[in-house]
């Protein structure tokens, strides 16, 4: 008789055990993705307008207001010229 690690588990028990572990790992992965979402999650499919990017840079403090105004004007000129 095999009364060791297996403890008399049937084939159905092994299938249940495998499904249990798969479900547990899937649950852990799902919870991890909900708790720690991607840093740059975008609702618009990844397409950004240059003005929005410029606004974010100003909000983060990466550029000062003078640089912001200069770059914003350059974007307006470029759009007017059709670039």
N, C-alpha and C positions, 0 to 999 in steps of 0.2 A: 504494500500500500504506500501511497505517496502522501504522507502527512507532514509536509515541510512548508515551503513558502507558498505553495499553491492552495493549501487548505481545502482541497476538494472542490475548487471552483469549476463550474461547468462552462461549456462553450458560450452559453448565453450570458453568463457572468462576466466573461472576458469581453464580450461585445459591449455590455453595459458599462464596464469599467473604461473601455476605450472611448466610448461616447461621452462619458462623464468628464474625462480629462480634456477632450477636444472642446467641449462646451465651456469648461472652466477657463481654458487658455483663451478662447474666443471672448469670453466675458472680460477677462483681464485686459486684453488688447482694446476692446471697445471702451472700457472705462478709462484707460490711459489716453485714448484719442479724445475723449470728452473733457478730461481734466487738463490736458496739455495740447491745445489746438495748435495748428501751424502758425508761425509768426506772421506771415504775410498772407492771410486768408483774404481772398477777394470775392465779392459777390457778383462782380461784373464780368467774370470769366478771364480776368487777368489784363484786360485792356484798361489803360490809364490815360487820362488826359494829362498833358504836360502841366497845365495849370494846377491840377490836383496834386501832382507830385511836388510842384513848387510850394503850394500851400502847406503840405506836410513837412517839407524841409524847414520852412519858417517856423512852424509850430514846434518842431523838435529843437529849434535853436541852432540848426546847422548853418543857417545863413542869417545875416542881419537884415533889418527892414530896408536899408538902402540898396543892398544887393537884390533883395526881393523885387523892389520897384523897378530896378534896372533890367532884370531878367524878364519880368512881366511885360515891360514895354517892348523888349526884343521879341518876345513871343507874339505880341499884337502886330508888330511890324512884319514879322515873317508870315503870319497868317494873311495879312493884307496883300503881301506880294505873291501869295499863292504857293509858298514853299511847303 
